[in-house]
Amino acid sequence: MDDWGGLAPEILTNIISRLTIQERWTGPMFVRKSWLAVCRDPYLWSSFDLEPWFESYPESTQWWSPDFERKIGSMLRSVVDWSDGGLTEIRVRHCSDHALSYAAERCPNLEVLAVRSSPHVTDASMAKVAFRCRSLKELDISYCHEISHDALVMIGRNCPNLTTLKRNLMDWSDSSRQIGSVVPTEYLDACPQDGNTEAEAIGKHMMNLERLEIRFSRLSAKGLACVCEGCPKLEYLDLFGCVHLSSRDIANNVSRLKGIKEVKKPDVYVPRSEPVVAQTERYGHWRLYDERFDIQSMRI
């Protein structure tokens, strides 16, 4: 250990840069003070990506607890400070509104932001992202029910380089599929209803989008028309679970997109004249699009 302790800081930095965030966070930081100082080098923190970490564990209700959100927020604020404002990529889940605001205020060069499954992220923090992080290219706000179409308008107006938007929602059509889910019932019930309003915001203000994911959105043919008219550069469009769209609706509107390469269709069509819930039993081949969460083995 003494031999390692005598390594030049630049060599040690190079070694630590090859570790994953989990390895970095649970190992060298606790060896000695000099190693902790190296671990806080801004060079190591241009990116803060916890997504592989989240995907490595089975589900747990603890992911939706206030304590877990505080831990994620604490980690993000620490990384923001260590990066000295140099963060260009943030990929986390269950982020708090305060932590996201903290990052937006201090990281003006942010290009990638993914805060999916963050139930308490609101338009307030998204406004700070819009006005302070104008270089944003990719945004994932899937399963964030407190974010409204107003935030989409602000992002679109202020982030002209945005090419990827992920605004996927949970499968709201059949609550029976949620049995055993880690997602709180009250949160599932609060799923955004204004699919066309959001689609209009996207179509009017995000003209440079190339990739759009809006799974289980409640938009209709009118909303899809807004998207296809306003986003002519789209190459990838994910409409899985958008049950208010027919094959004809999709074909008529997507035909306007000259550069489109792939369209993921809703899989089924639920007639507008019949309730969605009444139809779900007849389409047993639907698959719930969700992610599995757990915190049992995570050390923060």
Order of alpha helices (4+ residues) and beta strands (2+ residues): alpha-alpha-alpha-alpha-beta-alpha-alpha-beta-alpha-beta-alpha-beta-alpha-beta-alpha-alpha-beta-alpha-beta-alpha-beta-alpha
